[in-house]
Amino acid sequence: MAQKPSIPKGTRDFNPEQVAKRHYIINTIKGHFERFGFQPIETPSFENSDNLMGKYGEEGDRLIFKILNSGDYLSKVDDALYASKDSTKITSNISEKALRYDLTVPFARYVVQHQNDIEFPFKRYQIQPVWRADRPQKGRFREFYQCDADVVGSASLFQEVEFIQLYDAVFTDLKLEGVTIKINNRKILSGIAEVIGASDKLIDFTVALDKLDKIGEEKVKEEMLSKGISQSGIEKLQPLFSLTGDFASQIESLKEILDASEEGKKGIEELEFINNAISELALQTATLQLDVTLARGLNYYTGAIFEVAAPENVKMGSIGGGGRYDDLTGIFGMKDVSGVGISFGLDRIYLVLEELHLFPETISKTVEVLFINFGDAEALFCLKAIKTLRGKGINAELYPDAAKMKKQMNHANKRQIPFVVLVGDKEMQGNSFTLKNMETGEQETLSLEALIARVQ
Amino acid sequence: MAQKPSIPKGTRDFNPEQVAKRHYIINTIKGHFERFGFQPIETPSFENSDNLMGKYGEEGDRLIFKILNSGDYLSKVDDALYASKDSTKITSNISEKALRYDLTVPFARYVVQHQNDIEFPFKRYQIQPVWRADRPQKGRFREFYQCDADVVGSASLFQEVEFIQLYDAVFTDLKLEGVTIKINNRKILSGIAEVIGASDKLIDFTVALDKLDKIGEEKVKEEMLSKGISQSGIEKLQPLFSLTGDFASQIESLKEILDASEEGKKGIEELEFINNAISELALQTATLQLDVTLARGLNYYTGAIFEVAAPENVKMGSIGGGGRYDDLTGIFGMKDVSGVGISFGLDRIYLVLEELHLFPETISKTVEVLFINFGDAEALFCLKAIKTLRGKGINAELYPDAAKMKKQMNHANKRQIPFVVLVGDKEMQGNSFTLKNMETGEQETLSLEALIARVQ
């Protein structure tokens, strides 16, 4: 085989440094999930196709990776159907399982399947890979991790308050200061659509509004007109385009606009509750910002909508998002279970921390001490010391072969191992160890106890 | 949907307690992998099928889960081939990717693909799920984790010594005392086959020998005879059937048997080196045992072979295994790279720890304090205290709704939360907290500082 082997496009190998960095983020998130009372669950990588298909729209169905049945799978395809050579129709006959597309549908399935064993409200977190047959591009992969926390079984707005604090806690801990937690409420969007007489055009309306930042007020209005929203309706929107000031003053403007909509007023009330609590509790490094143009996952969320933006000096899409959905488990026949949840975008957070040099320097230095190998007798002497070091929690190893000294020292350098220990005849006789600091070049001969103290 | 949704056979959902227990094992293994100088890598869940097919034998090929190509995949199948309706032949035309079957082949692929960036000897560990379309049965799943550590690029026998110590360290840390680390050497088996004139029947010979424990000496001899091994050859085996005593005395018997085989003597030499080093270094709770009937993965390993047996009072297959393979990366065209590695059987270790009640009791108590919710004002007061607790590393949460007191207390009980905090008017006025110990029923009113001290 002359050519080097490769991996499928859109997938990645992670080297030790990358794994260490990814787990630094994951462990930080996980720590705060648990601090906030969330409990971990894990679900299988593949689900019965029936559980996934039709849950993410037509586009989603196409992007789900299907697993071929085992054995002589074609023998089970009806001859007439087979003759059609119709990939779409034949798929469900030769594939019964599919890789999970997100963690939300498997979670809903889990809740319904195990409802009798679950104590509600149920606060779960889940950090596992998902797969999408999307066109790979910068920052978009076919296999990637989702880090989700959700609560089901409680409509309390304190959950939203908790999730905002959770975002703040995680990003503060990651030293990523200055993130903006944008919040909106589906009821506000519905209310506005109602007020301007476009309740039947809610999607068109929000899609256009969502572009305000990018294309500006005039173009947004043009798009709305072209979608059939009336001139008089758009005029009523005017205060929306000039929403400024802090959370409280934006709320005041919204109250004017939405005075005629019960649903809109409910949305305002919810936002006020959340903002008041957050003001009382105070965030550490993040800012909560009302953004009425925020509309993610509209046909899914029913209350609060969240999206987290990286600090202003970094160009990056959202690094987290979530919201409330009043009927999470309805797709599996369990009605009226309200849920609210958030997600952290691991890959994008990684890129942001990398760009801002926020990963701790020591993160990938896994081995602290390398013992040089001068021969079998010396090596065995070293292994005894290494055993003691490891017992003290120090990561240590022996160079496995009695290779040339230079080669062994180079190995330590390339792996950025901070300390090297040299043991020859003299050391063995004196039951001592020569410790070399690879950064300063300093060398000293020490007892094992002193060596341990120096390295720790 | 009347019926509850389900998951594919052979797969599992893990609830919070199970996840906590699994991660307890994984984190223990991981900690020692790093203590011994291994570095983590991760590879994609699916590989190009070419990288996997043909690497695990015919049976293996059948058990690999194949992923269906996206889009109109049937249109790319040649009409004549399609007409054959031959599942085996058509598979490679409609499926280019497959779920990984183990971590060893992906690791070999990784080493070859990234050889220019790797500093050898390369000590890597990898803890990820693998998938096999095996018939599910007790303890055998279609999705399960492997926990592997391997070194490539060094033929030093100190690696074998290190791996034995690593097994001992992990099982000691898991409080699983009394495991037996069985060791053999492929060269010993080859040597014996050579000595009895059955080098061409090595597989038949070892398959029969492997059954000694189960079917006894006479039946093993019968099987060997039936496979064409000569009567005189079998007579030469006699000392093998009565190998007793400790490692050193078994070695002495083997020396007699294998006197005529160079390869056999090499195997003995390797075993002696390893055993001498282990005697010097001393294991903590495990025992190293020579087992010449041990033959796992014969067409794969070339030197040492390991298998770990649970303590004698537990009925369970091997809970770990491994060995040396002199040509790991040869399948991807990179020659002469010696590797040696071991694996931990997560699912079986889990069952053993469960049976022996060795999981720490506190493992799944994720929340330490639940604050009872008496209304919005009280809840907000509590959230401020909760924020402080979390800052001190205490897992704490607020019951989200102002439900009946009894319901909230029941929730704490069912989730085995050890402390509950009650805050009413009196507490708010006095800036104090009533802490209830859910085990003893004791209740005391405390300042926040005193509460933190009590809970920590």
Interface residues (C-beta under 8 A of the other chain):
Chain A: M1 A2 K4 P5 S6 I7 P8 T11 R12 D13 F14 N15 P16 V19 A20 R22 H23 H32 E34 R35 F36 G37 F38 Q39 P40 I41 E42 T43 P44 S45 F46 E47 N48 D50 N51 R62 L63 F65 K66 I67 L68 S70 G71 D72 Y73 L74 S75 V77 Y82 K85 D86 S87 T88 I90 T91 I94 S95 E96 K97 L99 R109 Y110 V112 Q113 H114 D117 E119 P121 K123 R124 P129 W131 A133 E143 V151 S154 A155 S156 F158 Q159 V161 E162 Q165 A169 A277 E280 L281 F332 G333 T366 V367 L370 N373 A379 L380 L383 K384 K387 R390 G393 I394 N395 A396 E397 L398 P400 D401 H411 K414 R415
Chain B: M1 A2 K4 P5 S6 I7 P8 T11 R12 D13 F14 N15 P16 V19 A20 R22 H23 H32 E34 R35 F36 G37 F38 Q39 P40 I41 E42 T43 P44 S45 F46 E47 N48 D50 N51 R62 L63 F65 K66 I67 L68 S70 G71 D72 Y73 L74 S75 V77 Y82 K85 D86 S87 T88 I90 T91 I94 S95 E96 K97 L99 R109 Y110 V112 Q113 H114 D117 E119 P121 K123 R124 P129 W131 A133 E143 V151 S154 A155 S156 F158 Q159 V161 E162 Q165 A169 A277 E280 L281 F332 G333 T366 V367 L370 N373 A379 L380 L383 K384 K387 R390 G393 I394 N395 A396 E397 L398 P400 D401 H411 K414 R415
